[in-house]
Amino acid sequence: MVIREARAGDMTEILKVMEAAKKIMRQSGNMHQWGDGYPSETVIMNDMEKNGAFVIEDDDEVVGYFAFLPSPEPTYNKIYEGNWFEESLPYHVVHRIASYPDVHGVFSSIMDFCFMHDTNIRIDTHRDNKIMQHNIQKHGFVYCGIIHLLSGDERLAYQKIVSGF
């Protein structure tokens, strides 16, 4: 698999990946995350404008998407029922991970990529997203508490810090 920065010309393929990910969520009992047209083309374009939009390709076909954005993440300023590790350190956040259901190893590839670029990564997910929680914990992230999105929706927040590059 190859990870590269997403381009505007990838939008159709990215939106197809997002729809496939939503279908996986619904089939696994996650009925509420990513509703109402989220993530929209506007959200993805915003990721691109910040140079934080990435696609995963397999045999030159887009099979996944994620955003990898530098701190600060405004919704991470306040955490409930827990604490971040080393709050003063800069970090990157991973958002909007999506892939086709028949493609395996996407999360691992994303994490390898992200930790090549930063040693302090934060990520959050919906309480009903058991698949994502499993992947996050499997890759050594530690549960830190609850954050709230700008909409007020709660998310489970995780962090992993590795020493050195």
Residue, then its C-alpha position, 0 to 999 in steps of 0.5 A: m500500500v502507498i500513502r500519498e497526499a490527496r488531490a482534488g481529483d481524488m474526491t470522487e474516489i474518496l467519497k466512495v470510500m467514505e460511503a463504504a466505511k459508513k456501511i461498515m459502521r451501520q452493519s457493525g451496530n454503529m448507527h449514529q456516527w457520520g450521519d447527515g452527509y458527514p464527512s462532506e466534500t467540504v470537510i475533505m477539501n478543508d483537510m486538503e487545504k491544510n495539507g492533511a488529507f491522505v489517500i491509501e492506494d493499492d495497485d494505484e486504486v484509492v482504497g482508503y482515506f484519513a486526515f493527519l493534522p497538526s495540533p492544536e485540535p480545538t475539540y481536544n482543549k477540554i477532556y473529561e473523566g481523564n487527562w492527556f499525557e504531556e499536554s504541553l507537547p505538540y501532537h498530530v491528530v488522526h481523523r476520518i479513517a475510512s477504507y473498503p471492507d475487503v482491504h486489510g492492513v489499512f489502519s496499520s499502514i496509517m499508523d506506520f505513516c503517522f508515527m514516521h512523522d510525529t511521536n505524539i498522536r491523538i485520536d478519537t472515536h464514537r462510543d459505538n465504533k467498536i471496530m475503531q476502538h479495537n484497532i486503536q487499542k491494538h496499536g498501543f493507544v491509551y484511553c485518556g477520557i471523553i472529548h466533545l465535538l463542536s456539535g456537542d457529541e461525545r467521543l472517546a479520546y486516545q493518545k500514544i507517545v513513542s520515544g524518538f523517531 
